[in-house]
Each structure stands twice: as C-alpha cells, then as structure tokens.
Amino acid sequence: MTAAGRKAIQPPKDKFWGTITGHALSLKAGRLNYMYTCMKQYGDFLEMFIGKRRTLCVNDPEGIRYVLLDNAKNYPKNTPGYQLVSEVLGMGVFTDVGEDWRKGRRVIQPTFNPSKFDRYLKIVSQECESTLQRMQKELDSSAELNMSKFSTAYPLHVIGRSLFDETLEDSFLLISKNLTHLIDLTEKKMTYFTKFQTPAKKKLKADFDKTLGELDSEVARIIEREKKKEKNVTDNMVHALLESTENFSDEKILSQVKTMIFAGHETTANVLMWSFYFLAMHPEWQEKIFEEGKEKNFEYAGEADLAAFRSLDWFIKETMRMRPPAWSFGRIAIEDDTIHGEKVRKGDLISLSPFLIQHHPDYWERPEEFLPERFQKTPANYTFIPFGLGPRICMGERLAYLEMRVFLLNAVKNFKFSLCEKTAGVKINPQVSLRPNKDIILKVEKR
C-alpha cells in the first residue's frame, strides 16, 4: 500500500449528461488533452468515471512505482482498453496476462539477448544505409521529403530482418496501412460507453473486420513462408515459437507475430517522426549532434559507442519525454487495495500516463518546452518511463534505442532538415500510440 493521506480528486462530470456518462463525453472529445488539463487543475491523483465504471488516474512517481512494480501482481493488463487492442493483435505478449504471458515472454525474450546485438547492429546499419540512399534518390526530384514514410519503413524492415529474416518489403504497404487503420478504429471504440448498436458502430465493425482479415492473411503468409525454412531456433522468432515445448497454436503464433510487428515498428516509427520534426524545429540541436559526430568521426563499433554521443542521447530522450509513443497504460485491480490512502475496489481501472508524469511540473522544469540539455542530469525515479516499468517493461527497448541512434546520427551526418509550409499545423494525435496528426514533410538538403 502506498503512503496514506491523499484522496483522489474527482473533476466535474460531463455537463447535462454526467450522471449517466460520468466523464466519458469529455474523454471522447480528446482523452489526452482532457487528462492533462485535469492534472494541471486538480492534481495527479484523480477519480473519473466512464459511465459507472471507476478509474483512478495515478500519475505521481510513488503511485506509478506501486502499481507497475511493487504490487504489479494485483494490477494486470486485462482492461477493456487492452481487450480492444487484442481484437487487433490477438493475445500475444503485449495483451496476454498471467501464465500465458509468462510462457510467451520466456520464448520470445531470448530474441533480445545481448549476444545478438552485434548481428542487430549490422542489420540496423544496412537498413539505415538503404533508407538514406532512398532519401537521396527522392531528393534528386524534390527538395522536400515525407519523413513519416521513411521513419515507418526503416524500423519495419529492421524488425522483419531481426525477428523473421524477412525485410517485409512486399508486405510493407499492406501491413502498415492496415495496422494504422485498425489503430484509428480501435481508438474510436475506446470511447464507447454504452453497448447500444448504432448505424455508425455497425459500419465501423464491418470496416474493422474487413481490415483485420486482410492483415491476418498477410501475416499468416509470412508465417507459412517461415515454416518452410530450415532455421536455427535462436535466430528466428517464428521458429522459436514453432519449436517451443509450449506447443503454441497457430492462432497464438499469429498473435505473437502481429504483436512483434506492431510493437517493433510502431513505437520506433513514432519516435523517429517526432525526432525529425524536432530536428527541424530546433536546428541548433541538429548542429550540436552534427558537430559532436564530427569530433568522433561518426564512428561507433557498438551500443556503448553510440550511447557516448551525448547530444544525440539527450535529444532522443527529450523527444520521448515530450512525445512518449505509448502515452497511457491501463491496469485493472483484481483484489481490493489502497493507493495513497484511497480505497481501490476490485474491478477498478487504473490509468497511468508516461505523457502526464513526463510533463509533471513538480518533476520537470518548463515541461512543455523542448530542452534536451535537461538530460545532463538523471531524472527523478519513475518520472521518465517511455518504455514502461516493472515486469511488463518493453522487451524491445534496447533494440529501439539502437535503431533510433544509428538512423538519426547518420541522417544528420548526411542531411540538413528544416520546416516547410507542409509542416505547418503538426499536432499530437493521441491514439493507441502518440502520432503526429499529419505526415512530417520537411525541406531536406544534402550536407
């Protein structure tokens, strides 16, 4: 139990309909903006309702540590929100709970063993070089590049080669398009607070089912191709699943593969999109990264060398502080408990937000400003959690850092990025992940 003496504050419910809807209409109008506004106005420990369903918003370091680490066993992920995500991804390591999650994680975890990172660095470097070449080719006919496109394709190719020995080149457009669309539809479903079937809901369901069918068919084809290959279990995640003593079903393997494709490229792609946006917004940091790179001859033999590019490291971390790709985590209480002296009832939902804690004015000076230099100092414990915390922390954190550092360092080495008219109006689009609301199109010049 966390320290006593605090009560969760309940913001005013929805106007007119609040006795029925609770805070659902306010959340539906913009979840992140509403939650951020409430935190600034009422504090970091809030009580909200979606209909009659109670949610405690816990966004202080002690509360976050308690829910995600100290008493994580009482707060699994099988919330209504994750159940909706599981309709897209199936029950894999992102959405599974209990023993099913432990089995999947045991089999997949060796994929991220440190011994494999020399191989991953080679793959990342090759895909980075290929992406830079494609950027240069497009610059031959245009002075502006869609950096969202390159930021998405690069990590998808990396995750394909790292985990499945496939670039996913032939599948890229279909997988990316369908995942994006399914995320959009899932976000809309998350704001439903009644089960009443309207024509709009029925239309959305038909669209969802059709898109999911296309996605599943494409991923199933990838798996079938892998089944026909003779690979060592330690080099290929699909074969690790196929040859595991857990005897995973075809449906479970499909779910695990979808999860790794989604988690392995969506998070990194979003951070890269925002990184290029902030590079253009803050050219002084572009030059700091470039000048430090020159001092080191842009050379690196491994992860430690990459981490030693301090300006780059601070820049990436500040990007993830400002725009954490997974901006909100949900948990559900499976037994009665107490947080900060507030009674938690079995079935209550717990909302924790990397975005909110990483913009908390008690722990971050000028939290709405982009200031990479703040990372010269280590953040206070449990205030910087872009990859989560505790037993459910993201397995791919280390690979994501490797991808981002290599690509951004070499992009700045070769190009200069600046804003153009098409960049105007870029805002946060907080869905399942924290995306820009439009493509990041920048003016790009060869150095």
KEZA-355889 format. One line per field, with one value per residue (C-alpha): y, z, x; residue in three letters; residue number from 1. Coordinates in nm, 3 decimals. Layout:
! KEZA-355889
Y	[Y, ...]
Z	[Z, ...]
X	[X, ...]
res	[ALA, ...]
n	[NUM, ...]
END
This chain:
! KEZA-355889
Y	[0.000, 0.346, 0.627, 0.735, 1.086, 1.155, 1.133, 1.109, 1.427, 1.394, 1.658, 1.778, 1.523, 1.589, 1.875, 1.775, 1.400, 1.345, 1.133, 0.881, 0.930, 1.026, 1.180, 0.978, 1.265, 1.485, 1.199, 1.124, 1.484, 1.434, 1.193, 1.325, 1.692, 1.641, 1.432, 1.681, 1.973, 1.788, 1.706, 2.070, 2.188, 1.915, 1.726, 1.395, 1.162, 1.171, 0.974, 0.953, 0.752, 0.612, 0.557, 0.389, 0.233, 0.389, 0.483, 0.612, 0.823, 0.773, 0.999, 1.054, 0.859, 0.674, 0.566, 0.460, 0.254, 0.086, -0.013, -0.116, -0.255, -0.307, -0.462, -0.537, -0.877, -0.703, -0.484, -0.690, -0.552, -0.717, -0.388, -0.308, -0.099, -0.383, -0.618, -0.386, -0.383, -0.763, -0.763, -0.628, -0.805, -1.115, -1.247, -1.200, -1.069, -0.719, -0.817, -1.157, -1.187, -1.449, -1.776, -1.730, -1.405, -1.569, -1.856, -1.622, -1.395, -1.690, -1.799, -1.452, -1.296, -1.478, -1.290, -0.981, -1.147, -0.915, -1.174, -1.098, -0.727, -0.745, -0.906, -0.647, -0.360, -0.499, -0.524, -0.178, -0.026, -0.191, -0.079, 0.269, 0.294, 0.168, 0.421, 0.708, 0.605, 0.611, 0.955, 1.079, 0.934, 1.120, 1.440, 1.422, 1.517, 1.704, 1.929, 1.802, 1.455, 1.278, 1.175, 0.986, 0.744, 0.679, 0.671, 0.394, 0.184, 0.173, 0.010, -0.224, -0.355, -0.381, -0.574, -0.803, -0.893, -0.904, -1.128, -1.307, -1.297, -1.103, -0.739, -0.746, -0.533, -0.699, -0.682, -0.337, -0.123, -0.358, -0.425, -0.059, 0.066, -0.190, -0.151, 0.226, 0.199, -0.057, 0.169, 0.454, 0.235, 0.097, 0.447, 0.526, 0.208, 0.302, 0.598, 0.391, 0.394, 0.204, -0.123, 0.020, -0.060, 0.247, 0.250, 0.418, 0.139, -0.128, 0.044, 0.068, -0.301, -0.402, -0.186, -0.328, -0.692, -0.645, -0.469, -0.722, -1.007, -0.856, -0.802, -1.154, -1.309, -1.121, -1.208, -1.572, -1.579, -1.458, -1.737, -2.000, -1.886, -1.921, -2.271, -2.385, -2.257, -2.451, -2.209, -2.233, -2.162, -1.900, -1.688, -1.659, -1.577, -1.764, -2.080, -2.023, -2.022, -2.318, -2.533, -2.434, -2.706, -2.486, -2.620, -2.285, -2.297, -2.137, -1.865, -1.791, -1.776, -1.540, -1.316, -1.314, -1.227, -0.947, -0.812, -0.804, -0.641, -0.376, -0.312, -0.346, -0.075, 0.144, 0.272, 0.339, 0.492, 0.740, 0.849, 0.893, 1.102, 1.332, 1.337, 1.470, 1.725, 1.847, 1.848, 2.089, 2.292, 2.319, 2.347, 2.432, 2.074, 1.945, 2.123, 2.007, 1.646, 1.703, 1.873, 1.605, 1.344, 1.511, 1.510, 1.134, 1.087, 0.944, 0.614, 0.351, -0.015, -0.096, 0.024, 0.181, 0.397, 0.511, 0.598, 0.814, 1.061, 1.266, 1.532, 1.262, 1.070, 1.375, 1.468, 1.124, 1.111, 1.458, 1.357, 1.056, 1.272, 1.516, 1.253, 0.910, 0.666, 0.468, 0.769, 0.583, 0.246, 0.081, -0.170, -0.334, -0.418, -0.788, -0.751, -0.467, -0.247, 0.101, 0.366, 0.683, 0.603, 0.584, 0.261, 0.067, -0.176, -0.498, -0.417, -0.053, 0.064, 0.234, 0.482, 0.574, 0.806, 0.847, 1.171, 1.315, 1.215, 1.333, 1.672, 1.695, 2.042, 1.912, 1.699, 1.876, 2.241, 2.413, 2.079, 2.200, 2.323, 2.109, 2.113, 1.812, 1.954, 1.864, 1.505, 1.604, 1.512, 1.179, 1.228, 1.155, 0.790, 0.681, 1.015, 0.904, 0.582, 0.587, 0.208, 0.131, -0.012, -0.339, -0.689, -0.558, -0.319, -0.326, -0.609, -0.418, -0.105, -0.182, -0.257, 0.058, 0.273, 0.108, 0.178, 0.538, 0.628, 0.480, 0.634, 0.982, 1.010, 0.914, 1.122, 1.433, 1.338, 1.339, 1.589, 1.912, 1.928, 2.237, 2.326, 2.394, 2.506, 2.146, 2.103, 2.376, 2.263, 1.946, 1.846, 1.545, 1.273, 1.062, 0.725, 0.387, 0.538, 0.906, 1.001, 1.331, 1.432, 1.458, 1.342, 1.511, 1.665, 1.859, 2.051, 1.841, 1.943, 1.731, 1.832]
Z	[0.000, -0.083, 0.167, 0.333, 0.344, -0.011, -0.161, -0.530, -0.657, -0.893, -1.167, -1.256, -1.462, -1.812, -1.842, -1.857, -1.902, -1.631, -1.406, -1.691, -1.880, -1.595, -1.772, -2.093, -2.319, -2.204, -2.263, -2.602, -2.711, -2.651, -2.392, -2.358, -2.362, -2.105, -1.874, -1.899, -1.826, -1.526, -1.390, -1.409, -1.249, -0.994, -0.937, -1.028, -0.835, -0.989, -0.987, -1.314, -1.443, -1.784, -1.728, -1.387, -1.429, -1.188, -1.298, -1.077, -1.263, -1.085, -1.217, -0.938, -0.901, -0.586, -0.723, -1.056, -0.879, -0.662, -0.946, -1.203, -0.975, -0.604, -0.636, -1.008, -0.946, -0.837, -1.146, -1.469, -1.816, -1.899, -1.903, -2.152, -2.347, -2.383, -2.473, -2.764, -2.868, -2.850, -3.117, -3.348, -3.219, -3.062, -2.730, -2.751, -2.513, -2.530, -2.427, -2.254, -1.875, -1.618, -1.718, -2.090, -2.086, -1.894, -2.146, -2.442, -2.284, -2.194, -2.557, -2.712, -2.461, -2.598, -2.925, -2.740, -2.572, -2.560, -2.751, -3.060, -3.074, -3.291, -3.552, -3.493, -3.532, -3.871, -3.980, -3.848, -4.023, -4.355, -4.338, -4.235, -4.536, -4.769, -4.628, -4.667, -5.029, -5.094, -4.937, -5.161, -5.467, -5.390, -5.333, -5.698, -5.795, -5.488, -5.217, -4.967, -4.817, -4.631, -4.323, -4.183, -4.473, -4.414, -4.037, -4.078, -4.346, -4.179, -3.845, -4.020, -4.236, -3.931, -3.727, -4.021, -4.067, -3.694, -3.596, -3.907, -4.157, -4.389, -4.496, -4.527, -4.838, -5.031, -4.729, -4.605, -4.761, -4.670, -4.311, -4.238, -4.395, -4.220, -3.878, -3.898, -3.992, -3.720, -3.460, -3.574, -3.543, -3.205, -3.065, -3.164, -2.997, -2.675, -2.625, -2.638, -2.303, -2.398, -2.584, -2.790, -3.158, -3.378, -3.759, -3.713, -3.482, -3.726, -4.012, -3.804, -3.715, -4.080, -4.170, -3.875, -3.963, -4.329, -4.246, -3.977, -4.220, -4.471, -4.202, -4.061, -4.407, -4.486, -4.155, -4.192, -4.529, -4.360, -4.103, -4.372, -4.557, -4.236, -4.171, -4.495, -4.400, -4.204, -3.940, -3.601, -3.322, -3.175, -3.492, -3.577, -3.352, -3.564, -3.539, -3.168, -3.135, -3.370, -3.200, -2.843, -2.598, -2.516, -2.831, -2.928, -3.150, -3.496, -3.356, -3.073, -3.312, -3.538, -3.237, -3.123, -3.470, -3.515, -3.174, -3.255, -3.595, -3.435, -3.122, -3.308, -3.562, -3.436, -3.130, -3.309, -3.612, -3.396, -3.206, -3.534, -3.686, -3.385, -3.383, -3.737, -3.652, -3.351, -3.553, -3.795, -3.513, -3.326, -3.583, -3.305, -3.180, -3.532, -3.539, -3.189, -3.294, -3.618, -3.452, -3.186, -3.459, -3.646, -3.332, -3.311, -3.691, -3.676, -3.577, -3.350, -3.303, -3.078, -2.842, -2.591, -2.861, -2.980, -2.627, -2.594, -2.849, -2.564, -2.766, -2.966, -2.650, -2.478, -2.794, -2.829, -2.462, -2.472, -2.779, -2.589, -2.286, -2.495, -2.716, -2.548, -2.809, -2.553, -2.382, -2.149, -1.966, -1.826, -1.542, -1.352, -0.982, -0.928, -0.548, -0.313, -0.229, -0.113, -0.304, -0.121, 0.142, -0.123, -0.130, -0.454, -0.523, -0.716, -1.079, -1.063, -1.356, -1.304, -1.562, -1.570, -1.832, -1.936, -2.105, -1.787, -1.549, -1.808, -1.819, -1.444, -1.330, -0.990, -1.157, -1.484, -1.514, -1.804, -1.901, -2.223, -2.370, -2.574, -2.370, -2.434, -2.205, -1.906, -1.951, -1.840, -1.504, -1.435, -1.399, -1.064, -1.023, -1.202, -1.378, -1.716, -1.829, -2.210, -2.224, -1.912, -1.583, -1.392, -1.527, -1.831, -1.943, -2.320, -2.428, -2.737, -2.559, -2.631, -3.000, -3.035, -2.895, -3.132, -3.434, -3.339, -3.258, -3.580, -3.809, -3.656, -3.628, -3.992, -4.113, -3.951, -4.086, -4.442, -4.448, -4.305, -4.214, -4.198, -4.183, -4.488, -4.541, -4.539, -4.183, -4.050, -3.812, -3.685, -3.360, -3.133, -3.242, -2.925, -3.025, -2.903, -2.977, -2.986, -3.351, -3.535, -3.682, -4.028, -4.217, -4.123, -4.455, -4.435, -4.658, -4.685, -4.812, -4.871, -4.646]
X	[0.000, 0.131, 0.158, -0.165, -0.301, -0.417, -0.762, -0.835, -0.999, -1.294, -1.314, -1.666, -1.857, -1.989, -2.235, -2.602, -2.538, -2.276, -2.497, -2.516, -2.189, -1.955, -1.654, -1.694, -1.803, -1.514, -1.271, -1.426, -1.364, -0.990, -0.856, -0.503, -0.592, -0.868, -0.649, -0.361, -0.593, -0.737, -0.392, -0.285, -0.608, -0.687, -0.362, -0.200, -0.437, -0.783, -1.106, -1.301, -1.593, -1.681, -2.048, -2.048, -1.700, -1.450, -1.098, -0.820, -0.563, -0.231, 0.043, 0.294, 0.623, 0.525, 0.188, 0.338, 0.605, 0.343, 0.109, 0.370, 0.639, 0.569, 0.223, 0.214, 0.056, -0.266, -0.279, -0.269, -0.334, -0.668, -0.858, -1.136, -0.885, -0.634, -0.919, -0.998, -0.631, -0.632, -0.903, -0.632, -0.321, -0.471, -0.344, 0.034, 0.298, 0.151, -0.202, -0.168, -0.179, -0.087, 0.077, 0.001, 0.201, 0.489, 0.506, 0.517, 0.774, 1.001, 1.009, 1.045, 1.286, 1.597, 1.537, 1.660, 1.957, 2.263, 2.464, 2.253, 2.318, 2.629, 2.405, 2.133, 2.380, 2.481, 2.117, 2.034, 2.336, 2.247, 1.883, 1.990, 2.219, 1.945, 1.699, 1.947, 2.002, 1.628, 1.610, 1.890, 1.719, 1.398, 1.594, 1.703, 1.347, 1.218, 1.359, 1.102, 1.077, 0.800, 0.994, 0.695, 0.726, 1.096, 1.052, 0.795, 0.962, 1.304, 1.202, 0.960, 1.245, 1.470, 1.213, 1.146, 1.511, 1.586, 1.298, 1.176, 1.466, 1.234, 1.255, 0.875, 0.925, 0.643, 0.413, 0.512, 0.240, -0.042, 0.070, 0.145, -0.177, -0.396, -0.233, -0.270, -0.635, -0.709, -0.547, -0.772, -1.080, -0.974, -0.932, -1.290, -1.412, -1.233, -1.465, -1.786, -1.961, -2.278, -2.332, -2.618, -2.560, -2.590, -2.554, -2.214, -2.096, -2.214, -2.032, -1.716, -1.735, -1.768, -1.467, -1.271, -1.347, -1.251, -0.922, -0.831, -0.896, -0.652, -0.389, -0.420, -0.400, -0.079, 0.088, -0.021, 0.158, 0.479, 0.449, 0.388, 0.699, 0.900, 0.766, 0.925, 1.270, 1.527, 1.646, 1.810, 1.563, 1.796, 1.799, 1.431, 1.137, 0.885, 1.091, 1.139, 0.759, 0.713, 0.976, 0.891, 0.790, 0.489, 0.318, 0.166, -0.141, -0.141, -0.366, -0.123, 0.174, -0.021, -0.093, 0.270, 0.396, 0.140, 0.237, 0.607, 0.549, 0.329, 0.535, 0.864, 0.798, 0.511, 0.696, 1.024, 0.850, 0.660, 0.971, 1.158, 0.877, 0.876, 1.258, 1.274, 1.008, 1.207, 1.530, 1.364, 1.207, 1.539, 1.821, 2.067, 2.035, 2.081, 2.415, 2.513, 2.456, 2.647, 2.944, 2.976, 2.953, 3.239, 3.452, 3.407, 3.430, 3.078, 3.238, 3.088, 3.161, 2.869, 2.599, 2.838, 2.995, 2.653, 2.543, 2.856, 2.716, 2.570, 2.389, 2.213, 2.125, 1.978, 1.787, 1.626, 1.532, 1.379, 1.180, 1.046, 0.975, 0.775, 0.612, 0.617, 0.482, 0.280, 0.127, -0.110, -0.107, -0.418, -0.439, -0.724, -0.742, -0.810, -0.835, -0.926, -0.629, -0.530, -0.335, -0.235, -0.496, -0.770, -0.970, -0.926, -1.207, -1.177, -1.258, -1.148, -0.939, -0.604, -0.476, -0.107, 0.036, 0.400, 0.294, 0.148, 0.429, 0.684, 0.509, 0.453, 0.564, 0.677, 0.945, 1.024, 1.119, 0.938, 0.782, 0.619, 0.948, 1.187, 1.510, 1.736, 2.002, 1.781, 1.905, 2.253, 2.101, 1.932, 1.555, 1.392, 1.296, 0.978, 0.930, 1.070, 0.901, 0.862, 0.907, 0.707, 0.824, 0.832, 0.769, 0.577, 0.853, 0.902, 1.133, 1.240, 1.369, 1.733, 1.675, 1.464, 1.744, 1.991, 1.769, 1.699, 2.059, 2.200, 1.938, 1.930, 2.309, 2.360, 2.066, 2.216, 2.559, 2.425, 2.138, 2.002, 1.634, 1.416, 1.048, 0.837, 0.478, 0.354, 0.482, 0.256, -0.014, 0.153, -0.015, -0.038, -0.280, -0.316, -0.448, -0.324, 0.017, 0.113, 0.135, 0.160, -0.176, -0.021, 0.285, 0.612, 0.719, 1.043, 1.278, 1.594, 1.936, 2.243, 2.534]
res	[MET, THR, ALA, ALA, GLY, ARG, LYS, ALA, ILE, GLN, PRO, PRO, LYS, ASP, LYS, PHE, TRP, GLY, THR, ILE, THR, GLY, HIS, ALA, LEU, SER, LEU, LYS, ALA, GLY, ARG, LEU, ASN, TYR, MET, TYR, THR, CYS, MET, LYS, GLN, TYR, GLY, ASP, PHE, LEU, GLU, MET, PHE, ILE, GLY, LYS, ARG, ARG, THR, LEU, CYS, VAL, ASN, ASP, PRO, GLU, GLY, ILE, ARG, TYR, VAL, LEU, LEU, ASP, ASN, ALA, LYS, ASN, TYR, PRO, LYS, ASN, THR, PRO, GLY, TYR, GLN, LEU, VAL, SER, GLU, VAL, LEU, GLY, MET, GLY, VAL, PHE, THR, ASP, VAL, GLY, GLU, ASP, TRP, ARG, LYS, GLY, ARG, ARG, VAL, ILE, GLN, PRO, THR, PHE, ASN, PRO, SER, LYS, PHE, ASP, ARG, TYR, LEU, LYS, ILE, VAL, SER, GLN, GLU, CYS, GLU, SER, THR, LEU, GLN, ARG, MET, GLN, LYS, GLU, LEU, ASP, SER, SER, ALA, GLU, LEU, ASN, MET, SER, LYS, PHE, SER, THR, ALA, TYR, PRO, LEU, HIS, VAL, ILE, GLY, ARG, SER, LEU, PHE, ASP, GLU, THR, LEU, GLU, ASP, SER, PHE, LEU, LEU, ILE, SER, LYS, ASN, LEU, THR, HIS, LEU, ILE, ASP, LEU, THR, GLU, LYS, LYS, MET, THR, TYR, PHE, THR, LYS, PHE, GLN, THR, PRO, ALA, LYS, LYS, LYS, LEU, LYS, ALA, ASP, PHE, ASP, LYS, THR, LEU, GLY, GLU, LEU, ASP, SER, GLU, VAL, ALA, ARG, ILE, ILE, GLU, ARG, GLU, LYS, LYS, LYS, GLU, LYS, ASN, VAL, THR, ASP, ASN, MET, VAL, HIS, ALA, LEU, LEU, GLU, SER, THR, GLU, ASN, PHE, SER, ASP, GLU, LYS, ILE, LEU, SER, GLN, VAL, LYS, THR, MET, ILE, PHE, ALA, GLY, HIS, GLU, THR, THR, ALA, ASN, VAL, LEU, MET, TRP, SER, PHE, TYR, PHE, LEU, ALA, MET, HIS, PRO, GLU, TRP, GLN, GLU, LYS, ILE, PHE, GLU, GLU, GLY, LYS, GLU, LYS, ASN, PHE, GLU, TYR, ALA, GLY, GLU, ALA, ASP, LEU, ALA, ALA, PHE, ARG, SER, LEU, ASP, TRP, PHE, ILE, LYS, GLU, THR, MET, ARG, MET, ARG, PRO, PRO, ALA, TRP, SER, PHE, GLY, ARG, ILE, ALA, ILE, GLU, ASP, ASP, THR, ILE, HIS, GLY, GLU, LYS, VAL, ARG, LYS, GLY, ASP, LEU, ILE, SER, LEU, SER, PRO, PHE, LEU, ILE, GLN, HIS, HIS, PRO, ASP, TYR, TRP, GLU, ARG, PRO, GLU, GLU, PHE, LEU, PRO, GLU, ARG, PHE, GLN, LYS, THR, PRO, ALA, ASN, TYR, THR, PHE, ILE, PRO, PHE, GLY, LEU, GLY, PRO, ARG, ILE, CYS, MET, GLY, GLU, ARG, LEU, ALA, TYR, LEU, GLU, MET, ARG, VAL, PHE, LEU, LEU, ASN, ALA, VAL, LYS, ASN, PHE, LYS, PHE, SER, LEU, CYS, GLU, LYS, THR, ALA, GLY, VAL, LYS, ILE, ASN, PRO, GLN, VAL, SER, LEU, ARG, PRO, ASN, LYS, ASP, ILE, ILE, LEU, LYS, VAL, GLU, LYS, ARG]
n	[1, 2, 3, 4, 5, 6, 7, 8, 9, 10, 11, 12, 13, 14, 15, 16, 17, 18, 19, 20, 21, 22, 23, 24, 25, 26, 27, 28, 29, 30, 31, 32, 33, 34, 35, 36, 37, 38, 39, 40, 41, 42, 43, 44, 45, 46, 47, 48, 49, 50, 51, 52, 53, 54, 55, 56, 57, 58, 59, 60, 61, 62, 63, 64, 65, 66, 67, 68, 69, 70, 71, 72, 73, 74, 75, 76, 77, 78, 79, 80, 81, 82, 83, 84, 85, 86, 87, 88, 89, 90, 91, 92, 93, 94, 95, 96, 97, 98, 99, 100, 101, 102, 103, 104, 105, 106, 107, 108, 109, 110, 111, 112, 113, 114, 115, 116, 117, 118, 119, 120, 121, 122, 123, 124, 125, 126, 127, 128, 129, 130, 131, 132, 133, 134, 135, 136, 137, 138, 139, 140, 141, 142, 143, 144, 145, 146, 147, 148, 149, 150, 151, 152, 153, 154, 155, 156, 157, 158, 159, 160, 161, 162, 163, 164, 165, 166, 167, 168, 169, 170, 171, 172, 173, 174, 175, 176, 177, 178, 179, 180, 181, 182, 183, 184, 185, 186, 187, 188, 189, 190, 191, 192, 193, 194, 195, 196, 197, 198, 199, 200, 201, 202, 203, 204, 205, 206, 207, 208, 209, 210, 211, 212, 213, 214, 215, 216, 217, 218, 219, 220, 221, 222, 223, 224, 225, 226, 227, 228, 229, 230, 231, 232, 233, 234, 235, 236, 237, 238, 239, 240, 241, 242, 243, 244, 245, 246, 247, 248, 249, 250, 251, 252, 253, 254, 255, 256, 257, 258, 259, 260, 261, 262, 263, 264, 265, 266, 267, 268, 269, 270, 271, 272, 273, 274, 275, 276, 277, 278, 279, 280, 281, 282, 283, 284, 285, 286, 287, 288, 289, 290, 291, 292, 293, 294, 295, 296, 297, 298, 299, 300, 301, 302, 303, 304, 305, 306, 307, 308, 309, 310, 311, 312, 313, 314, 315, 316, 317, 318, 319, 320, 321, 322, 323, 324, 325, 326, 327, 328, 329, 330, 331, 332, 333, 334, 335, 336, 337, 338, 339, 340, 341, 342, 343, 344, 345, 346, 347, 348, 349, 350, 351, 352, 353, 354, 355, 356, 357, 358, 359, 360, 361, 362, 363, 364, 365, 366, 367, 368, 369, 370, 371, 372, 373, 374, 375, 376, 377, 378, 379, 380, 381, 382, 383, 384, 385, 386, 387, 388, 389, 390, 391, 392, 393, 394, 395, 396, 397, 398, 399, 400, 401, 402, 403, 404, 405, 406, 407, 408, 409, 410, 411, 412, 413, 414, 415, 416, 417, 418, 419, 420, 421, 422, 423, 424, 425, 426, 427, 428, 429, 430, 431, 432, 433, 434, 435, 436, 437, 438, 439, 440, 441, 442, 443, 444, 445, 446, 447]
END
